[in-house]
């Protein structure tokens, strides 16, 4: 298992996939991928109070904050999240809803509020090892079930407490490492931050397991640019788009964690997103933006 900053862990992961990954064509997407066989895991330290960001290109932590807020709302209604990230989430709307919304699974779908119950146990039964919050519904997801547009990739997470530290482990069954993983990490770090604030303890670690980490072929050249710092005309888009851009890695691009509890986020989701945006402005962001497209 790799440990270090997100900046270091992510660079190592990209390098390992590109240099030692195997290649196959995915039957569903009809797109070649490079992948690590047998999975990959890493652990991030959250005790510095910073949101883990990769630093290899421009990211938008407030979008991860919007997803976090929407998940705590526990709804299938896409209005809030589509308003914040229309390019991504509008693709998954079916009949006016997001059928497999993670937050709905966390808080409504199985007849109990998994988040509220977990917080209560963290406060009152801190040695409980059964605090698994599931976004995967085995009655419908995968293995012959219906195929909505968005099948959960992060299928669930555990939380545990040791003294005044909160530890989270996230399991991601399929990880688009270039597009999705950096935002998944930010989202779950923000989730851990909110749970810790609710319980009155501090976020301490985020352990991430990727069952199938991969890079899609359309992202290979941008990944090479991130790893080498070199850009060749025509490999991604017209070189003129990047004349003033940098492919160097920003190691100080991580904003402070906001420290909002779940009730505050539910009451003022727009303000929560704005706070994360303001905290991000205080950091040195990488301005290189290859604008990678999600492979559906």
Residue pairs with C-beta under 8 A, 6 or more apart in sequence:
1 41
1 42
1 43
1 207
2 9
2 12
2 13
2 40
2 41
2 42
2 43
3 9
3 42
3 43
3 44
3 45
4 12
4 42
4 44
5 44
5 45
5 52
5 251
6 44
6 52
6 53
6 54
6 55
6 182
6 185
6 254
7 53
7 54
7 55
7 249
7 250
7 251
7 253
9 42
9 44
10 54
10 55
10 56
10 181
10 182
11 54
11 56
11 226
11 227
11 249
13 40
13 42
13 177
13 181
13 213
14 56
14 177
14 178
14 215
14 223
14 226
14 227
15 227
16 36
16 40
17 34
17 35
17 36
17 177
17 213
17 214
17 215
17 223
18 34
18 215
18 220
18 223
18 224
18 227
20 36
21 34
21 35
21 36
21 214
21 215
22 34
22 35
22 37
23 32
23 33
23 34
23 35
24 32
24 33
24 35
25 31
25 32
25 33
26 32
26 33
29 216
29 295
29 296
31 216
31 217
31 218
31 295
32 216
32 217
33 214
33 215
33 216
33 217
34 214
34 215
34 217
34 220
35 212
35 213
35 214
35 215
36 210
36 213
36 214
39 209
39 210
39 211
39 212
39 213
40 209
40 210
40 213
41 207
41 208
41 209
41 210
42 207
42 208
43 205
43 206
43 207
43 208
44 52
44 185
44 189
44 205
44 206
44 207
44 208
45 204
45 205
46 52
46 189
46 192
46 193
46 202
46 203
46 204
46 205
46 206
46 257
47 165
47 202
47 203
47 204
47 205
49 256
49 257
49 259
50 254
50 255
50 256
50 257
51 61
51 186
51 189
51 190
51 193
51 254
51 255
51 256
51 257
51 276
51 279
52 185
52 186
52 189
52 206
52 254
53 59
53 61
53 182
53 186
53 253
53 254
53 255
54 182
54 185
55 249
55 250
55 251
55 253
55 254
55 286
56 226
56 247
56 249
56 286
57 222
57 226
57 247
57 286
57 288
57 289
57 290
58 285
58 286
58 287
58 288
58 289
59 182
59 183
59 186
59 253
59 285
59 286
60 280
61 186
61 255
61 276
61 277
61 279
61 280
62 84
62 273
62 274
62 276
62 277
62 280
63 84
63 85
63 183
64 183
64 186
64 187
64 190
64 276
65 190
65 258
65 272
65 273
65 275
65 276
65 277
66 80
66 81
66 84
66 85
66 269
66 273
67 81
67 84
67 85
67 183
67 187
68 187
68 190
68 191
68 194
68 265
68 272
69 80
69 265
69 266
69 269
69 272
69 273
70 80
70 81
70 84
70 101
70 103
70 269
71 101
71 102
71 103
71 106
71 187
71 191
72 103
72 107
72 115
72 194
72 262
72 265
72 266
73 80
73 103
73 266
73 269
74 103
74 104
74 106
74 107
74 108
74 113
74 115
75 101
75 103
75 104
75 108
76 97
76 98
76 99
76 101
76 104
77 97
78 89
78 90
78 92
78 93
78 96
78 97
78 98
78 101
80 269
81 89
81 98
82 89
82 90
82 93
84 273
88 294
89 98
91 149
91 294
91 296
92 98
92 148
92 149
92 150
93 149
94 148
94 149
98 104
98 150
99 148
99 149
99 150
100 135
100 137
100 141
100 148
100 150
100 151
100 152
102 135
102 152
102 154
105 134
105 135
105 136
105 137
105 152
106 113
106 114
106 115
106 133
106 134
106 135
107 113
107 114
107 115
107 116
109 137
110 134
110 137
114 133
114 134
115 133
115 195
115 262
118 131
118 133
118 159
118 195
119 195
119 198
119 199
119 262
121 128
121 130
121 131
122 128
122 131
122 159
122 161
122 166
122 195
122 199
122 201
123 199
123 200
126 161
126 162
127 161
128 160
129 160
131 158
131 159
131 160
132 156
132 157
132 158
133 156
133 157
133 158
133 159
134 155
134 156
135 152
135 154
135 155
135 156
136 142
136 152
136 155
136 156
136 173
139 145
140 146
141 151
141 152
142 151
149 296
152 173
153 172
153 173
153 174
153 175
153 176
153 180
153 184
154 170
154 171
154 172
154 173
154 184
154 188
155 171
155 172
155 173
156 170
156 171
157 168
157 169
157 170
157 171
157 188
157 191
158 168
158 169
159 166
159 167
159 168
159 192
159 195
160 166
160 167
161 167
161 199
161 201
162 204
164 201
164 202
165 201
165 202
165 204
165 205
166 192
166 195
166 196
166 199
166 201
166 202
166 203
166 204
167 204
167 205
167 207
168 188
168 191
168 192
168 195
168 203
168 205
168 206
168 207
169 207
169 208
169 209
170 184
170 188
170 206
170 207
170 208
170 209
171 209
171 211
172 181
172 184
172 208
172 209
172 210
172 211
173 211
173 212
174 211
174 212
174 214
175 181
175 184
175 210
175 211
175 212
175 213
175 214
176 214
176 215
176 216
176 294
176 295
177 210
177 213
177 214
177 215
178 215
178 216
178 219
178 222
178 223
178 292
179 219
179 292
179 293
179 294
179 295
180 294
181 210
181 213
184 208
185 206
185 208
188 206
188 208
189 203
189 206
189 257
190 257
190 258
190 276
192 203
192 206
193 203
193 257
193 258
193 259
193 260
194 260
194 261
194 262
194 265
195 203
195 262
196 202
196 203
197 259
197 260
197 261
197 262
198 261
198 262
198 263
203 257
215 223
216 295
218 292
218 293
218 295
219 292
221 232
221 235
221 236
222 236
222 290
222 292
224 230
224 235
225 231
225 235
225 236
225 247
225 290
226 247
226 249
228 247
229 247
229 248
230 247
231 239
231 242
231 247
232 239
233 239
236 290
237 290
237 291
242 288
244 287
245 287
245 288
245 289
246 286
246 287
246 288
247 288
248 286
249 286
250 284
250 285
250 286
252 283
252 284
253 283
253 284
253 285
253 286
254 283
255 276
255 279
255 280
255 282
255 283
256 279
256 282
258 272
258 275
258 276
258 279
260 272
260 275
264 272
265 272
